[in-house]
Amino acid sequence: MKPDSYFYHYLFIGLFTLFAIVFPIAILLVAGWIAPKKPSPTKSATYECGMVSKGDSWIQFRVQFYIFALIFVVFDIETVFIYPWAVAYKQLGFFAFAEMFIFIAILAVGLIYAWNKKALEWE
């Protein structure tokens, strides 16, 4: 096989994909095989914050918690993008300023939408 052939370049991608699938599965299988297995009621008991749990551990949370967390993550990631832009603002010029203005405007529209849908209010 010649190094400049089309198949040769995709061979490495295929090998990498195969390795990325097989290696984690192999590690999990080996860990399950060599791990000590000594089940006991104490190990199987539900443990939370140093106290024995009361009631069922599978409770259903209100969707509002997930929406609030999702909004937090979106605006937290916004900081990750704005901070490097602010550090390199002088070198970037007007085009980067316009791009960041558009970015913040899109996030502001999302915040206004969430506010109008009352996703930020607790009952």
WOPE-V537866 format. One record per residue. N is the residue number from 1. RES is the residue in one letter. PHI is phi in degrees with one decimal (NA if undefined). NEAR is the number of other ideal C-beta (glycine too) atoms within 10 Angstrom. D_CENTER is the distance of its C-alpha to the mean C-alpha in Angstrom with 1 decimal. Layout:
N/RES/PHI/NEAR/D_CENTER
N/RES/PHI/NEAR/D_CENTER
This chain:
1/M/NA/7/40.5
2/K/-83.1/7/40.6
3/P/-65.6/6/37.8
4/D/-99.1/7/37.9
5/S/-78.1/10/37.6
6/Y/-64.9/8/34.8
7/F/-66.7/9/34.0
8/Y/-61.0/11/33.9
9/H/-69.3/10/30.9
10/Y/-79.7/10/28.9
11/L/-62.5/12/30.0
12/F/-67.5/9/27.7
13/I/-65.5/9/24.7
14/G/-64.3/10/25.8
15/L/-65.2/10/26.4
16/F/-63.7/10/23.1
17/T/-63.9/10/21.4
18/L/-61.0/10/23.8
19/F/-64.3/10/23.1
20/A/-67.0/9/19.3
21/I/-89.7/10/20.0
22/V/-74.8/10/23.0
23/F/-61.2/10/22.1
24/P/-63.8/10/19.3
25/I/-64.9/9/21.4
26/A/-64.1/10/24.4
27/I/-65.1/10/22.9
28/L/-65.0/10/22.0
29/L/-65.7/10/25.5
30/V/-65.4/10/27.2
31/A/-63.6/9/25.5
32/G/-67.9/9/26.5
33/W/-77.9/7/29.9
34/I/-96.1/7/30.7
35/A/-70.3/8/29.0
36/P/-69.8/4/31.6
37/K/-118.9/5/32.0
38/K/-131.5/6/33.8
39/P/-68.8/7/32.6
40/S/-150.3/7/34.2
41/P/-60.7/6/34.0
42/T/-67.4/7/32.7
43/K/-70.4/8/29.7
44/S/-84.4/8/29.0
45/A/-71.2/9/29.3
46/T/-74.2/10/26.4
47/Y/-129.9/11/25.8
48/E/-146.9/9/24.2
49/C/57.0/5/25.0
50/G/80.6/5/28.2
51/M/-126.6/7/29.8
52/V/-71.5/8/30.5
53/S/-71.7/11/28.5
54/K/-117.2/8/30.7
55/G/85.7/7/30.2
56/D/-77.9/7/27.7
57/S/-82.0/8/24.2
58/W/-97.7/5/22.8
59/I/-109.0/6/23.1
60/Q/-97.4/5/21.7
61/F/-89.5/7/20.0
62/R/-70.5/10/20.8
63/V/-63.0/9/18.6
64/Q/-59.4/14/19.2
65/F/-62.7/10/16.9
66/Y/-68.2/10/13.9
67/I/-65.0/14/15.1
68/F/-62.8/16/15.6
69/A/-65.2/10/12.2
70/L/-64.9/12/10.8
71/I/-64.6/16/13.6
72/F/-60.5/10/12.8
73/V/-62.1/10/9.3
74/V/-60.4/13/11.1
75/F/-78.3/13/13.9
76/D/-72.7/9/12.2
77/I/-66.4/11/10.8
78/E/-56.6/16/14.4
79/T/-63.3/8/15.7
80/V/-62.6/8/13.9
81/F/-84.9/13/15.9
82/I/-78.0/14/19.0
83/Y/-60.6/10/19.7
84/P/-64.5/10/20.5
85/W/-63.4/14/22.4
86/A/-67.6/10/24.4
87/V/-68.4/10/25.2
88/A/-102.3/10/26.5
89/Y/-60.2/12/28.0
90/K/-65.5/6/31.6
91/Q/-83.1/7/31.1
92/L/-84.1/15/29.1
93/G/89.8/9/31.8
94/F/-70.2/7/32.1
95/F/-60.8/8/29.9
96/A/-67.6/13/26.8
97/F/-64.3/12/27.9
98/A/-64.9/10/28.3
99/E/-62.0/12/24.8
100/M/-69.1/16/23.3
101/F/-62.4/10/25.6
102/I/-64.4/10/24.4
103/F/-60.6/14/20.7
104/I/-68.0/13/21.6
105/A/-63.8/10/23.9
106/I/-62.6/11/21.2
107/L/-66.5/16/19.0
108/A/-64.9/10/22.3
109/V/-62.5/10/23.1
110/G/-64.4/14/19.8
111/L/-66.7/16/20.7
112/I/-63.2/10/24.2
113/Y/-62.4/10/23.2
114/A/-64.7/17/21.1
115/W/-66.8/12/24.1
116/N/-66.2/9/26.6
117/K/-80.2/10/24.8
118/K/60.8/10/25.0
119/A/-78.1/15/21.3
120/L/-99.7/13/21.7
121/E/-102.0/9/24.7
122/W/-98.0/8/25.1
123/E/-103.1/5/27.9
